[in-house]
Amino acid sequence: MTAESEHVEPASPLGEGGLVRLRLDLAYDGTEFSGWARQPGMRTVEETVARAIGTALRLPEPPALTVAGRTDAGVHATGQVAHVDVPEPADLDRLPRKLAGLLPADIVVRRVTVAAPGFDARFSATGRRYRYRVTDLPPDPLRRRDTVSWPRPLDAPAMDEAAAGLIGEHDFAAYCRPREGATTVRTLRRLRVEREPDGVVAATVEADAFCHNQVRAMMGALLAVGEGRRPTPWPGEVLAAGVRDSAVTVAPPHGLTLAHVDYPPADQLAAQAERTRQLRQAPGTQRPAGGS
């Protein structure tokens, strides 16, 4: 997952004649999109949604969106959240239905609500949860878009044991594509790998946030363990080394789905957003005041 869009300052409060901030809860099949972020000449989720909102609200141009998790090409979402600052709609209750008529079949905006004061889809979030699906059995043709077909048998318990070595607050530089000026320190709260009743090997991954390619790189390391090419401690050893390892292959994007974004109670949204903006530092180093 790449870094999210630049922060947009809060809109004027509802009723003061300015803009109103709307929260969008949406889902999409990422197969035919070049990711979330707008790119010239490319079909992206952000551009498609922004154009639909602009048309529905008769705006002079598509509005800017801020998103909780900026997904890569081919990655899906069932629990994505974004916000947009627009003139107050006269018929907010009808906006989801209007958008349904304007959006393609691979995107749905499930809810549109006036955001609580201080809400920022990106910075107010306290956590993101992803799911990764891979099968070493004959694939279900109905799930081919969100499940990776793996050519070799996988040992799910070994993958789960290896995953335990990645949990906690760490500098995940070994599993991230670096960005200048951006931290790679993250708190991985959960990484659980299980074989489900239908035989699919599914990973549930939760963290305060993720850096670019982190989930897919971690999955690549766990898949190497699962097929027996690497020992169980290896993913943790890669993490401790702190540099990208050429032996770690980034797992295919279509197995990954953003499932949920967590937010604090409404009266804590602004404070959480401010904490998130503070620079994260590696464990054991001094944190800025209010750092997360």
SULVENBEL-V976182 format. One record per pair of residues at least 6 apart in sequence whose ideal C-beta (glycine too) atoms are under 7 Angstrom apart, sorted by the first residue. I is the first residue (numbers start at 1). J is the second residue. D is the distance in whole Angstrom. If there is no record, write none. Layout:
i=I j=J d=D
i=I j=J d=D
This chain:
i=1 j=69 d=6
i=1 j=70 d=6
i=1 j=71 d=6
i=1 j=72 d=6
i=1 j=210 d=5
i=1 j=212 d=6
i=1 j=214 d=7
i=1 j=215 d=7
i=2 j=37 d=7
i=2 j=70 d=5
i=2 j=72 d=6
i=2 j=212 d=5
i=3 j=70 d=7
i=3 j=179 d=6
i=3 j=182 d=6
i=3 j=212 d=7
i=4 j=66 d=7
i=4 j=67 d=6
i=4 j=70 d=5
i=4 j=122 d=5
i=5 j=37 d=7
i=5 j=65 d=7
i=5 j=66 d=5
i=5 j=67 d=6
i=5 j=70 d=7
i=7 j=66 d=7
i=7 j=120 d=7
i=7 j=122 d=7
i=7 j=123 d=6
i=8 j=64 d=6
i=8 j=66 d=5
i=8 j=85 d=6
i=10 j=21 d=7
i=11 j=18 d=6
i=11 j=19 d=4
i=11 j=20 d=6
i=11 j=21 d=4
i=11 j=85 d=4
i=12 j=18 d=3
i=12 j=19 d=5
i=14 j=20 d=5
i=14 j=88 d=7
i=14 j=114 d=6
i=19 j=85 d=4
i=19 j=86 d=6
i=19 j=87 d=6
i=20 j=86 d=7
i=20 j=88 d=4
i=20 j=114 d=6
i=21 j=83 d=6
i=21 j=85 d=5
i=21 j=115 d=4
i=21 j=119 d=7
i=22 j=83 d=6
i=22 j=84 d=5
i=22 j=86 d=6
i=22 j=112 d=6
i=22 j=113 d=7
i=22 j=114 d=6
i=22 j=115 d=6
i=23 j=81 d=7
i=23 j=83 d=5
i=23 j=113 d=5
i=23 j=115 d=4
i=23 j=119 d=6
i=23 j=121 d=7
i=24 j=81 d=7
i=24 j=82 d=5
i=24 j=83 d=7
i=24 j=84 d=7
i=24 j=109 d=6
i=24 j=112 d=6
i=25 j=81 d=6
i=25 j=110 d=5
i=25 j=111 d=4
i=26 j=49 d=7
i=26 j=80 d=5
i=26 j=82 d=7
i=26 j=107 d=7
i=26 j=108 d=6
i=26 j=109 d=5
i=26 j=110 d=6
i=27 j=77 d=6
i=27 j=78 d=5
i=27 j=80 d=7
i=27 j=108 d=5
i=27 j=110 d=7
i=28 j=45 d=6
i=28 j=76 d=7
i=28 j=77 d=5
i=28 j=106 d=6
i=28 j=107 d=4
i=29 j=76 d=6
i=29 j=106 d=4
i=29 j=145 d=6
i=30 j=71 d=6
i=30 j=74 d=5
i=30 j=75 d=5
i=30 j=76 d=5
i=31 j=74 d=6
i=31 j=145 d=5
i=31 j=254 d=7
i=32 j=43 d=7
i=32 j=106 d=6
i=33 j=43 d=6
i=33 j=44 d=6
i=33 j=45 d=5
i=33 j=73 d=7
i=34 j=42 d=4
i=34 j=43 d=6
i=34 j=44 d=5
i=34 j=73 d=5
i=35 j=44 d=6
i=35 j=71 d=6
i=35 j=72 d=5
i=35 j=73 d=4
i=36 j=44 d=6
i=36 j=45 d=5
i=36 j=46 d=5
i=36 j=67 d=6
i=36 j=70 d=5
i=36 j=71 d=5
i=37 j=44 d=6
i=37 j=46 d=6
i=37 j=70 d=6
i=38 j=44 d=5
i=38 j=46 d=5
i=38 j=47 d=5
i=45 j=107 d=7
i=46 j=65 d=5
i=48 j=103 d=7
i=48 j=104 d=7
i=48 j=107 d=6
i=49 j=65 d=6
i=49 j=107 d=7
i=50 j=62 d=4
i=50 j=63 d=6
i=50 j=65 d=6
i=51 j=62 d=5
i=52 j=99 d=5
i=52 j=102 d=4
i=52 j=103 d=5
i=53 j=62 d=7
i=53 j=63 d=6
i=53 j=84 d=6
i=53 j=99 d=7
i=54 j=61 d=6
i=54 j=62 d=4
i=54 j=63 d=6
i=55 j=102 d=6
i=56 j=95 d=6
i=56 j=98 d=4
i=56 j=99 d=6
i=56 j=102 d=6
i=57 j=86 d=6
i=57 j=89 d=6
i=59 j=86 d=7
i=63 j=84 d=5
i=63 j=85 d=7
i=63 j=86 d=5
i=65 j=82 d=5
i=65 j=84 d=5
i=66 j=82 d=6
i=66 j=83 d=5
i=66 j=120 d=7
i=66 j=121 d=5
i=66 j=122 d=5
i=67 j=80 d=7
i=67 j=82 d=4
i=67 j=121 d=6
i=67 j=122 d=7
i=68 j=80 d=6
i=68 j=81 d=4
i=68 j=82 d=7
i=68 j=121 d=5
i=68 j=122 d=6
i=68 j=125 d=5
i=68 j=128 d=7
i=68 j=261 d=4
i=69 j=80 d=7
i=69 j=128 d=5
i=69 j=258 d=5
i=69 j=261 d=7
i=71 j=77 d=6
i=71 j=258 d=6
i=72 j=253 d=6
i=73 j=253 d=6
i=74 j=253 d=3
i=74 j=254 d=5
i=75 j=253 d=5
i=75 j=256 d=5
i=76 j=146 d=6
i=76 j=257 d=4
i=77 j=257 d=6
i=77 j=258 d=4
i=78 j=257 d=6
i=78 j=259 d=6
i=79 j=258 d=6
i=79 j=259 d=5
i=79 j=260 d=4
i=79 j=261 d=6
i=80 j=258 d=6
i=81 j=121 d=5
i=81 j=261 d=5
i=82 j=121 d=5
i=83 j=115 d=6
i=83 j=119 d=7
i=83 j=120 d=7
i=83 j=121 d=4
i=89 j=95 d=6
i=92 j=112 d=7
i=95 j=112 d=5
i=96 j=109 d=6
i=96 j=111 d=7
i=96 j=112 d=5
i=99 j=109 d=5
i=100 j=108 d=7
i=103 j=109 d=7
i=116 j=266 d=4
i=116 j=269 d=6
i=117 j=270 d=7
i=118 j=124 d=7
i=118 j=269 d=4
i=118 j=270 d=3
i=118 j=273 d=6
i=119 j=269 d=5
i=120 j=273 d=5
i=123 j=273 d=4
i=123 j=276 d=4
i=123 j=277 d=6
i=124 j=263 d=6
i=124 j=269 d=5
i=124 j=272 d=5
i=124 j=273 d=5
i=125 j=261 d=5
i=125 j=262 d=6
i=125 j=263 d=6
i=126 j=208 d=7
i=126 j=262 d=5
i=126 j=263 d=6
i=126 j=264 d=6
i=126 j=272 d=6
i=127 j=189 d=7
i=127 j=206 d=6
i=127 j=207 d=7
i=127 j=208 d=6
i=127 j=262 d=4
i=128 j=207 d=6
i=128 j=209 d=6
i=128 j=210 d=6
i=128 j=258 d=7
i=128 j=261 d=5
i=129 j=204 d=7
i=129 j=205 d=7
i=129 j=206 d=5
i=129 j=259 d=5
i=129 j=260 d=4
i=130 j=205 d=5
i=130 j=215 d=5
i=130 j=256 d=6
i=130 j=257 d=7
i=130 j=258 d=6
i=130 j=259 d=6
i=131 j=202 d=6
i=131 j=204 d=6
i=131 j=257 d=5
i=131 j=259 d=5
i=132 j=202 d=7
i=132 j=203 d=4
i=132 j=205 d=7
i=132 j=215 d=7
i=132 j=219 d=5
i=132 j=251 d=7
i=132 j=255 d=5
i=132 j=256 d=5
i=133 j=146 d=6
i=133 j=147 d=4
i=133 j=148 d=7
i=133 j=200 d=5
i=133 j=202 d=5
i=133 j=255 d=5
i=134 j=147 d=7
i=134 j=148 d=4
i=134 j=150 d=5
i=134 j=201 d=5
i=134 j=255 d=5
i=135 j=147 d=6
i=135 j=149 d=6
i=135 j=150 d=6
i=135 j=199 d=6
i=135 j=200 d=5
i=135 j=201 d=7
i=136 j=150 d=5
i=136 j=152 d=7
i=136 j=153 d=5
i=136 j=154 d=5
i=136 j=201 d=7
i=137 j=199 d=5
i=139 j=147 d=6
i=139 j=149 d=4
i=140 j=147 d=7
i=145 j=254 d=6
i=146 j=254 d=6
i=146 j=255 d=7
i=146 j=257 d=6
i=147 j=200 d=6
i=147 j=255 d=6
i=148 j=251 d=7
i=148 j=252 d=5
i=148 j=254 d=7
i=148 j=255 d=4
i=152 j=227 d=4
i=153 j=227 d=7
i=154 j=201 d=5
i=154 j=226 d=4
i=154 j=227 d=6
i=155 j=226 d=5
i=155 j=228 d=7
i=156 j=193 d=6
i=156 j=194 d=6
i=156 j=195 d=4
i=156 j=201 d=5
i=156 j=226 d=7
i=158 j=225 d=5
i=158 j=226 d=6
i=158 j=232 d=6
i=159 j=193 d=4
i=159 j=222 d=5
i=159 j=225 d=6
i=159 j=226 d=4
i=160 j=192 d=6
i=160 j=193 d=4
i=160 j=194 d=7
i=161 j=232 d=5
i=162 j=222 d=6
i=162 j=225 d=4
i=162 j=232 d=5
i=162 j=235 d=5
i=163 j=191 d=4
i=163 j=192 d=7
i=163 j=193 d=5
i=163 j=222 d=6
i=165 j=233 d=6
i=165 j=235 d=6
i=165 j=236 d=3
i=166 j=188 d=6
i=166 j=191 d=6
i=166 j=218 d=6
i=166 j=235 d=6
i=166 j=236 d=6
i=166 j=239 d=6
i=167 j=188 d=5
i=167 j=191 d=6
i=168 j=188 d=6
i=169 j=185 d=7
i=169 j=187 d=4
i=169 j=283 d=5
i=170 j=239 d=6
i=171 j=184 d=6
i=171 j=185 d=5
i=171 j=242 d=6
i=171 j=282 d=5
i=172 j=184 d=5
i=172 j=186 d=5
i=172 j=211 d=6
i=172 j=214 d=6
i=172 j=239 d=7
i=173 j=184 d=4
i=173 j=242 d=5
i=173 j=243 d=7
i=174 j=238 d=5
i=174 j=239 d=5
i=174 j=241 d=6
i=174 j=242 d=6
i=174 j=243 d=6
i=174 j=244 d=6
i=174 j=245 d=6
i=175 j=214 d=5
i=175 j=217 d=4
i=175 j=218 d=5
i=175 j=239 d=7
i=176 j=184 d=5
i=176 j=211 d=4
i=176 j=212 d=6
i=176 j=213 d=6
i=176 j=214 d=5
i=177 j=212 d=4
i=177 j=213 d=5
i=178 j=184 d=7
i=179 j=212 d=7
i=183 j=279 d=6
i=183 j=280 d=4
i=184 j=211 d=5
i=185 j=280 d=4
i=185 j=281 d=6
i=185 j=282 d=5
i=186 j=207 d=5
i=186 j=208 d=6
i=186 j=209 d=6
i=186 j=210 d=6
i=186 j=211 d=6
i=187 j=207 d=6
i=187 j=208 d=5
i=188 j=207 d=5
i=189 j=206 d=5
i=189 j=207 d=6
i=190 j=204 d=6
i=190 j=205 d=7
i=190 j=206 d=4
i=191 j=203 d=7
i=191 j=205 d=5
i=192 j=203 d=7
i=192 j=204 d=5
i=193 j=201 d=7
i=193 j=203 d=5
i=193 j=222 d=6
i=194 j=202 d=6
i=195 j=201 d=5
i=196 j=202 d=5
i=203 j=219 d=6
i=205 j=215 d=5
i=208 j=292 d=7
i=213 j=250 d=6
i=215 j=256 d=6
i=216 j=250 d=5
i=216 j=251 d=5
i=216 j=253 d=7
i=216 j=256 d=6
i=217 j=248 d=6
i=217 j=250 d=5
i=218 j=235 d=7
i=219 j=251 d=4
i=220 j=248 d=5
i=220 j=249 d=4
i=220 j=250 d=5
i=220 j=251 d=5
i=221 j=234 d=7
i=221 j=235 d=4
i=221 j=238 d=6
i=221 j=248 d=5
i=222 j=235 d=6
i=223 j=251 d=6
i=224 j=230 d=4
i=225 j=232 d=6
i=225 j=234 d=6
i=225 j=235 d=7
i=238 j=245 d=5
i=238 j=248 d=6
i=263 j=269 d=7
i=264 j=272 d=5
i=274 j=290 d=7
i=275 j=290 d=5
i=275 j=291 d=7
i=275 j=292 d=4
i=276 j=292 d=6
i=278 j=288 d=5
i=278 j=290 d=5
i=278 j=291 d=4
i=278 j=292 d=6
i=279 j=288 d=6
i=279 j=291 d=7
i=280 j=291 d=7
i=280 j=292 d=7
i=281 j=287 d=6
i=281 j=291 d=7
